[in-house]
């Protein structure tokens, strides 16, 4: 069934008091960005609800997009009809028949904003209910917990019918929880951490380190594709690609093997923290899970986080790998994350990295490299792109085979 409008109900943001107006405005912007490639529709965010007027755009495709936008509790696709009781009856029967299965029950729930409409809510309920009973074989009325609840809203600009309530993603609109950076690798964990940060309303700029020729263009495209998948939760994402080759080469040449990984991670965090402050962001998100790998022990985290006072936020800290994978599968990043492209976190991994690096030894090892010079040369070559919902950067099958040949 092709709908004419989708009525969106707000979730947690409805409790935000004086900030409610700002939250609603941000959600309207996010929905507009997520639906940017639909040419005709119009998004209107009002105090009580948000309305998406389709103007002929494909309602099924719009519904699929709206399911993922944070800040939406649920929504109902609806059909607008003229203020004519006969047309209202025909549309109501068509809508019920589209959902009806043997043994189902129904109920009519009418609300009348236009008090000048000649029929009151009881009259409308009776007229529609009787017509549906006469034209849908086997259907019965049930006032409590019916299978189909047909909502009728008599507004000033027409009558709107809806019979489905579709769950949204919940959470808070992206952008209402401040702005931060996310250290996005090509693995399973960081996209999930980004998803969880975005669900709490944080707008994330993705920081990705790449090390050509040790990492390929396809590895970089994979990271961009992961960022593109995350845009559906709240709109455009800034992708910051940071060259890391010279830094890794100098660390490998000058730092004792056991501390290679620790110093690499310290340099990554230094760069991410500098970018965070330069972009007026308030924190750095990472995909770390306590004890999962050598760099994610408490001792390693202490040695790595030593380089900055910027808050380092770890949404996955207490989750195990199975839990993380389940979320990755649900948000459709898992299959992309396990594609066999090396990232700079893996290409220089020593065979026996320190799991409990000593902080003073770590600081001493770092003095063996030109920290400031390496950082500046890397920052001078940073590239930033704006990724929009629906953009693609990687043809999975062709590129995987090309990479493996």
C-alpha positions, 0 to 999 in steps of 0.5 A: 500500500502506498502511503501519503504521510508518515507520522513520527512519535518522539522517544526519550527526547519527549522528557527533555523539558526546556531542551525539548525544542532543540532535540526536536529540531535536531531530529528533524535535521537528521531525518532530512539528511537520512532521506536526502535522496528522496526528491519530493518529500517534506519533513516537518518537525513539530512539538508533538510529532514529526511528519514526513509528507511523501508527495509521491515518494516510495513509502516502503523505502522511506519506512526502512530508512526511518526505522534506524534513525535515533530519537524515534520511538515509533511511527505510523504510515498514513493515508490522507483522504478528502473530507468526504465520508464515502471516500473515507469508508473506501480507504478504511476498507482498503487499509484493513484488507491489506492487513486482514487475516482470518480471525482478526479483530479491529477497532476504530479510534477517531480524533477530531481536530477540525470541530467544524467537520459535520460528524463527531468522533462517535459518528465516524467510529460507527460509520466506518466500523459498520462499513468495514463489518459489511465489506471485510468477511470474517472480521469482528470488533474488539475494543481491547487489544484488537489485531488491527487498530484503525486510527482516524485523525480529522485535521484542518487539512484533511483526514488521515488514516493509519493502522500500523505502529512501527518501532523506531530505533529509540535513543536520542537524536544524533547531535544532541549529546555533543560532538566527539571523535571515534577511532574507527578501524576496519574491525568489528568493535569500533563500528559497534562502539560508534553505534552505541555512542550515536544512540546516546545522541553523540555526533561522531567524526570518524578518525581512521589511520592508514599506512600505505603501501602496507595497507591498501586502497581497499582497506581505506575504502572499507573503513569509509564504507563502515562509516557510510553504514553508520550514517543511517542512524543520524545523517552525514558523517565526517571521515578523517583519514590520517596517514600513519606510515612514517610513524609506524616505520620509525616506531618499528625501527627505534622502539623495543619490540615489546613496546611497539604496540603500546607506542603505536597506540599512544601516537594514535591517541595523541593524533586523535586527541589533537584532532578532537580539540582542533575540531572543538569536540569533547572526547575520543571514543574507542572500540576497546573491550577490557582484556580482549587483546594486549592493548586492552588490559588495564595496564595497557590502557593506563600507559596509552591514555597517559598521553591526553587529558581529553576524555577517552570513552569506551562503550564496549568496555565490559562487553564480551566478543559474542555480545559485540558480534551480535550487535555488529550483525544486527546493524549490518557491519559484521560482514564488512568488518570481517573482509580480509583487508589489513589495517594499520593496527595489524600490519606491524603487530609484534609477536609478543606485545607487552600486556602489562607495559610499565608506564615509565618504560613506555615514556622512555621508549617514546622518547626514542622517536620524534613525537612532535615532528611525526605528529605534525607531518601526519596532521599536515596530510590529513584528508577529510570527506563528508559521507552521506547516507546511501554512499558506497565506497566498496564493491565487496565481491570484486574488490575482495577477489582483486585484493586476494589475487 
